[in-house]
C-alpha cells in the first residue's frame, strides 16, 4: 500500500454528508439545553439505532445484531477474512452531550465508507473486511456496568449475566433491547483490529492547541458499592442525639472520597460519587439506608489500592462515630490497559500524513476500545473538547476538529484493512 492509496481514501470522504448525519443524530432524544438524553434500551436509543441501520444499509453495508444488542454494519470483500471493527456508541448519559460516543459511530461509518469506495475505485481487495459497530450500553447509566456490549463481545462479561441486569425500575437488559427490536442472535465476527475516535472529555488537547490525541493507555479504575445503614425515624420527633441518620453519614463518605485525593500527587488520581440512592426518601423520615457508588481512578494502580485502603479505614471510623453500619463491595475493577506500540505509532503517523500534529495521552475515562484492546490490536484517537466538558448538555467540539478527526480516522482504517497491524498482538494490561 502506498501513501497515495491512503490519501485516496480521505479524498473519498463526503464531509458535508458526515456533518449532516452527525447533526441529524442530535434530534434523537434532544434536550431543551442542546444535549441528548438517550439512555441504553430506551425508545430514543432505539430510534437513533433504526436511523443508523437504515443509513448504513443505504451506503451498502449489511446489518447484523448480536445477542447483547450490538449493531454491526458489515462491508465484506472476503467473508472468510477477519474484520477491522471501527465504532463507538449511540447511548448517552441522562441529560448528556451530543458528541460523546455518537461522533465516534458517525465518523466510523463515513471513514469506513470512504475506504470501501476507494478500494472499489482502485480495484483493490484489502486483506481485511470492515465492520462499523454501535456498542450497546457503553455509558452504564441505566444498566451497570458500563462498556457492557463490547465487554460481552470480548468475552470479559458473561452474556446471561448482562442480559439479566436490571435498571432501577426492574427492567432487564433482555427486556429493554427486545422492546426496541435490538435483541439479535449469535453473531460470529472474527476480528483483526479495532479503531475508535472519541472526544477527549478533558482539556489537554485544547490547552496544547493540538488537534489529535493518540491514546497510549488507560487509567486503573476501581469502583466501590457502598451501603450505609442507620435507623428510620421521625424528622420532627426524634432528638438529634438519638438519630442514626444514614444520609448524614453517607454525606461524610462523599466528603472523604474527595478529600482522600489530597494524599496523592496533584493530577494523579480522581474520585467521585456519581450515584446516590436514599431510602425511604420521605421529607419527614430520617433516612435508614443510602447506597452509593464510589469511583476511584489513577494512572498508578498502587495509588488506587492505597486510596481504597484509606477510604475503608475512614468509613469504619465514621461508622463508629455516627452509630451506623457501612459496608463496601469491590465492583467494576479495570486494570491499566496499554495500547500496542505499533497502534500508537500508526495513529501518530496517520495524523502526520494528514498534516496535523498529535500528542500521546492516557485515557482517564473508560471506552469500548479498552475492552477491545484485550482481544485485538486497537487504536484510540481523541479530538478536543471545549473547556474539557463532557457528560453534560454543553459538551462541544467544533466542526473543524470533528472533520480533522474524521480524516485521521480514515487514514487509520485504511491502514488497518491493509493489514498494517496483522502481526501485532493485542494490548497489555496489569501492573507497571
N, C-alpha and C positions, 0 to 999 in steps of 0.2 A: 504494500500500500504506500502511495506517495502522499506528500503534503498536499498536492493539488487535489487528490481524491478526498482527503479530509475536508479541505476548504469547500469542495464541491457540495458536500452535504449541507454546510451552512448557507451556501448560495440557494439551496432549495427551500429554505425557510420562508414561510409566509408570515412575516411579523405582524401585519395588521390583523390577520385572522387569529393569530395567537392572542393578541391583546383583546380582540373582540370576544374570543372564547373565555378568556380569563374574567373579563368584566361580566360576562353572562352568568358565570357561576356565582357571582355575588348576589344575584337575585334570589337564590335558593336559601331560605332561612335568613333573609336580610333583616337587620335590626334598624331601628329609627336612627341610631347614632352612627350608622355606617359600617357596622360589623356584621357578623353572622352568628346565628345560633342553630347549629346543625349537628346535634349530638348523634352518636352512633345508633343506628337502628330506628331513628325517628322518621316520620313521613318526609320531612325536609331533606334528610340524608338520602332517603330512597329516591326522591325526585331528582336530586343532582346526579345520582348514580344512573338513573334512567337516561338523563341527558347525555352523560359521559358515554354510556354504552352506545347510544344512538349516534353520537358524533364520531366515535371511533369506528363504528360499522360503516358510516358514510365515507370515511377515509380509507376503507379497505381492510380494516382489522377484523379478526374473528374473536367474539366474546366468549369467555369461559368464566364460570363462577364456582369456587370450591366450597367445601362443607362449612367453613367458618365465615363465608361471605366475602372473601377476597375476590375482586374483579380483575380479570386479566384480559387485555386486548392483544391478540397474537398476530404477528406477521412472520410467516414461515417460508423460508426458502427450501430448507431440508427438514421435514417433520421429525426426522430421526436425530437431528443435531440438538445440542443444548441451546438454551435461550439466554440472552442478555436481558435481565429484568431491569426496568427503569421506572421509577414512580415515587409515590408518597401516599397521602391520604386525603380524603374529602370530608371527613368528620371534623367537628370543631369542639372547642370548649363552650360552655354556656356564655353567651354574650362575648364570643371570641372574635378574633380578627379574620379578615377575608383572605389573607396571604398564607397563613400557617398551614402547610400541607397542600392546600389547593394549588398554589403556584407550582409545586413540585410535580403534581399529576398533569396539569395542563402543559407545562414545559416538557415533560416526558413525552406526552402524546405528540407534540409538534416536533420535538427533536427526533423521535423515532420515525415519524412520517417523512421528515426531511432525509434521513439516512436511507429509508426504503426507496424514496423517489430517486435519490442519487444513484443507488445501486441499479435500479431499473433503467435509468437513463444511460448509465455506463455499461450495462450488460454484465454487471458483476454479481456473482452469487457469494455473499460473505460466508465466512466459516461458521458463524453462529446465527441463530434466529433472534427475533426481537419480541419482547413482551412488555407492554405498558401495564402497570399494576396500580390499582387503588386498594391499599390495605384497609382491612376492617378494623375499626376501633383503635386507632393509634393513640388517641387522646386519653382514653380511660376515664372520661368524665362521667359517663353513665354506667359503664361496666369496668370494674377493676380486675386485673391490672391493665395498664396501658400497653401499647405496642402488641396488642393481642393477636391480630391477624397474621402479622409477619412472624411472630413467635411460634404460632401453631404451624405455619408453613415450614419454618426452620427446625421444627421438632423440639423446640425449647419449652413448649407448653402443651399439655395434653388436650386433644380436641374435645373429648367428652367433658372434661372439667371446664373448658372455656364455654362450651355450649350451655352448660348448666349454671353459669354465673348469672346472678340476678342483679337488677337495678334496685334503687331504694323502694320502688313500688312492687317488687317481687316478680317483675317480668324477666324471663330468662333471655339470654342471647339467642338461643334457638327460636324462641317465640318472636323476638324482635326482628331478626333477619328474615324469618318466614313471613311476617306481616308485610314487609316491604318488598318481598319477592326476590330476596338475595340469599336464600339458603340453597346452595348448589350441591353438587355431587363431588366425589373424589376426583381430583384433577392431578395428573402427573405432568409436571413441567421441569425437566432436567435443567439445572441452572449452571451457566458457565461464568457469569459475573453479574454484579448488581451496581447500579448507579442511582444517586438521588441528589437533587438540589433542593435547598430549603432557605428560607430567610434565616439570618443568623440568630435573631432573638437576643441580641446583645449589641454592644456599642463599639467593639474592637475595629470592625471594618470601617464604620462611619468615622471614627476618630482618626484612623490612619489615612483615610482617603483612598483606600484600596478596594476595588470592586468585587474581588473574588477571594473567598476563603477556601482553602483545601484542608479538610479535616484529617488530622493525624491519629487522634484517639478520642475516646470518650472518658468522662469522669466516672469515678466509682459512685454508685448510688445505693443508699440504704434507707428503707422506709420502716417505720415502727407503727404498728397498730396499738394505740394507747387507749386504755379504758380506765376511767375514774369513777369509782362507786362511792357514793355518800348515802344520805338518807333523805327521802322525800318528806317535806313538812310544809306548814303554812307560812307564807311570807310575812303575814301580819302578826300571827300569834306565837311564833317561835322566837324565843330570846336569841340574840346574836351568839351568846356563849354556848347555846345548846345546838347550834346548827352544824350539820355535816354536809356543807354545800359543795357538791361535785363540780359545779361550774366555776366557783372561785378557785378551787384547787386546779382545775383544768386551765384557767387563765394563767396561773403561775407556771404551768408546764409550757404554755406558749411563750411566756417571757424567758424561761430558762432556755428554750430552744434558740431564741435569738441571741441571748447573752453568751451562750457557750462558744459562739464564733469568735469572741474576743480572746479566747485561749490559743488562737492559731494565727499564723502569719496572715496579714491582710490580703484578701482576694483569693485565699487558698481553699476556702470552704464556704458553703452556703447552707442555710437551714430554713425551713418554713413549716407552718401548719396550715394546710390549704383546705382541709375537710374537718368539719366540727359539727357533731350531732348531739343535741341536748334532749334529755328526757326528764319529765314529761313535756317540757317546753310550754308550760302554762304560766300566765302572768302572775298567778297568786300561789305558786308552788315553788319551794326551794328545790332546785334540780337534784335528782337522785343519781343520774348517770350521764356521763359525757364520753363519747367515742370520738377520737381524733386520729388523723394520720400525720405523723411527724416525718419529714423528709430531710435527709442529710446527704450532701454531695460534696465531694472534694477531688482534687487532682491526685491525691495520695491516699490509697486505701488505709494506711496507718492513721491518718487524720480522722477518717470516718470511724474507725474502731475506737479511737480514743474519745471522740465526741459521744459515741454511743455509750461508752462506759461512764463518762461524766454525767450524761443525762439520766442514766439508770440510777446512779448514786444519788443525784439530786432529787429525782422523783421519789425514791424511797424515803429520803429525809422529809420531803414535802408531805408524803402520806402520813408520816408520824405526827408532824406538826399540825396538820389540818384534820386529823382523825378520819381519814378516808382510806380507801384501798386504790392502789394504782398498779395496773399490770401493763406490760409491754411485750408485744409479739413481733418478731422479725418478719418482714414482708417485702417482697419485690426487691431482692438484693441483686444488683447488676454490677459485675466486676468491670474493671477497666478493659476496654477493647481497643487494640491498636490496629489501625487500618494498614494493609500491606504497603510496604515502602514503594513498591512498583506502582501501586494505585495512586499514592500521593504524588509520585513523580509524573504519572500520566495526567493527573488533574492539573498540576502546575504547568506542564508542557502544553496542554490544551489551551490554557489561559494565555500563555506566551504566544502561541501560534495565532491566537485571535487578537493579539496586540494589546493585551491588558495585563496589568500587574496582579499578582496573587500573593497571599500570605498564608502560612501554616497556622492552624488553630486546633485547639481541643474543643470538643463539644461538651458543654455542661449539661445540656438537655439530652433526653433520650430520643432516638429516632429509629425508624424501621431499618435503616442502614446498619445500626448497631447489632440488631438481631441477625440480619442477613450476613453480616461480616463474619459470623460464626461458622457459616457453611459454604460461603463462596467469596472470592476476592471482590471487595466492594470499594467504590469511590464515592465520597461525600463532599459536596460543594455547598458553600454558603454565599448568599448575596446580602448586602447591607440592610439593616433595619433602622429606620429613622428613630432616633432617641433610644434605640435598643429596646423598644417597647414591643411586647407580644402577649398573647392570651388576653387581649382586651380590644375594644372596638376601635381604638385609634391606631392600632398596628398599621404600619405603612412602609412600603418600598416603592421607589419611583419606577415609572415605566422604563426609563433608561437603564436602570440597574437590573430590572427583570429581563430585559432584552439581552444585555451583556451576558447574564447568567444562562439564558437560553442558548446563546451561540456557543458558549464554552461547553455546556452540557452536550450539545450536538456533536462537538468535536470528541468529547469523551465517549459517547455512544458509538460513533463511527469507529473509533479505535478498538473498542471492546468487541464489536461484532466482527472485526477483522482479526480477532484472536490475539491482540497485543498482550493480554494477561492470561492466555490459555494455560501456561505452565506455572502460574502463580498460585500459591496456597492461600486459603482464607486468612483473615487477620488473626492475631494472637491476643489472648486475654491473660488474666492472672496478675499477680503482684509484679511490681517493677523489679 
